[in-house]
Amino acid sequence: PSPDEERAIIAYHRKHAMRPLDATRIPEVNTPRAESFRIACGQCHALPNPRMHTAKQWPAVVERMQRNMEWMNRVVGSRPDPGEPQLKIEDINAFLMRHARR
């Protein structure tokens, strides 16, 4: 890319890149209440900082990630496996929404 294109790409990534969660600021992430969040999100990337989005925005993000997981067949398979963790979307959304940007 040209220098101008490179600057535009870097600016875009600085603005839109995922910011990881800081567990020292949100210690609840290490509790059983956040287990579905940790398992689901941690499979593919760092745990996202809930303040990246508002509580109203998070359900759509989680839905998009759920579709990605189904497509990649990471946790959601054609038949539930009793040995796999049963991820609860409502728990994931609840955690993110409790700590979301206001």
C-alpha positions as CSV (number, residue, x, y, z in Angstrom):
1,P,0.0,0.0,0.0
2,S,1.0,3.6,-0.5
3,P,1.9,5.7,2.5
4,D,-1.6,7.3,2.6
5,E,-3.2,3.9,2.3
6,E,-1.0,2.5,5.1
7,R,-2.0,5.5,7.4
8,A,-5.7,4.8,6.6
9,I,-5.3,1.1,7.4
10,I,-3.5,1.8,10.7
11,A,-6.1,4.4,11.7
12,Y,-8.9,2.0,10.9
13,H,-7.4,-0.7,13.0
14,R,-6.7,1.6,15.9
15,K,-10.3,2.7,15.9
16,H,-12.0,-0.7,15.3
17,A,-9.6,-3.4,16.6
18,M,-10.8,-5.5,19.5
19,R,-9.6,-4.4,22.8
20,P,-9.0,-7.3,25.2
21,L,-10.6,-7.5,28.6
22,D,-8.5,-6.5,31.6
23,A,-9.3,-9.1,34.3
24,T,-7.9,-6.9,37.0
25,R,-10.7,-4.4,36.2
26,I,-13.5,-6.9,35.8
27,P,-12.6,-9.8,38.2
28,E,-16.1,-11.3,37.7
29,V,-14.7,-12.8,34.5
30,N,-13.0,-15.4,36.6
31,T,-16.1,-16.6,38.3
32,P,-18.5,-19.4,37.3
33,R,-21.0,-16.7,36.3
34,A,-18.8,-15.8,33.3
35,E,-17.9,-19.3,32.3
36,S,-19.9,-19.3,29.0
37,F,-18.3,-16.0,28.1
38,R,-14.8,-17.2,28.8
39,I,-15.2,-20.5,26.9
40,A,-17.1,-19.2,23.9
41,C,-15.1,-16.0,23.3
42,G,-11.7,-17.5,24.3
43,Q,-11.8,-20.2,21.6
44,C,-11.0,-17.8,18.8
45,H,-9.6,-14.6,20.3
46,A,-8.7,-12.8,23.4
47,L,-11.7,-12.0,25.7
48,P,-13.2,-8.8,24.5
49,N,-13.5,-5.7,26.7
50,P,-17.2,-5.3,27.4
51,R,-16.8,-1.6,27.2
52,M,-16.2,-1.8,23.4
53,H,-19.9,-1.7,22.9
54,T,-23.0,-0.6,24.7
55,A,-25.4,-3.1,26.4
56,K,-27.8,-2.6,23.5
57,Q,-25.1,-3.4,20.9
58,W,-23.7,-6.6,22.5
59,P,-26.5,-9.0,21.6
60,A,-26.0,-8.4,17.9
61,V,-22.3,-8.9,18.3
62,V,-22.8,-12.1,20.2
63,E,-25.3,-13.3,17.6
64,R,-22.7,-12.7,14.8
65,M,-20.1,-14.6,16.8
66,Q,-22.5,-17.5,17.3
67,R,-23.0,-17.7,13.6
68,N,-19.2,-17.7,13.1
69,M,-18.8,-20.5,15.6
70,E,-21.5,-22.5,13.9
71,W,-19.9,-22.0,10.6
72,M,-16.5,-23.0,12.0
73,N,-18.1,-25.9,13.9
74,R,-16.1,-24.9,17.0
75,V,-18.6,-25.7,19.8
76,V,-21.9,-25.9,18.2
77,G,-22.1,-29.3,16.4
78,S,-24.9,-31.1,14.6
79,R,-25.5,-33.2,17.8
80,P,-24.9,-31.9,21.3
81,D,-22.1,-33.7,23.0
82,P,-22.7,-34.1,26.8
83,G,-18.9,-33.8,27.4
84,E,-18.8,-30.4,25.8
85,P,-19.5,-27.3,27.8
86,Q,-23.1,-26.1,27.2
87,L,-22.7,-22.4,26.4
88,K,-25.5,-20.2,27.4
89,I,-25.9,-17.2,25.1
90,E,-28.1,-15.5,27.7
91,D,-25.2,-15.7,30.2
92,I,-22.7,-14.3,27.7
93,N,-25.0,-11.4,26.9
94,A,-25.7,-10.8,30.6
95,F,-22.0,-10.6,31.5
96,L,-21.2,-8.3,28.6
97,M,-24.2,-6.1,29.2
98,R,-23.4,-5.7,32.9
99,H,-20.0,-4.4,32.0
100,A,-20.8,-2.6,28.8
101,R,-20.1,1.0,27.9
102,R,-22.9,3.3,29.1
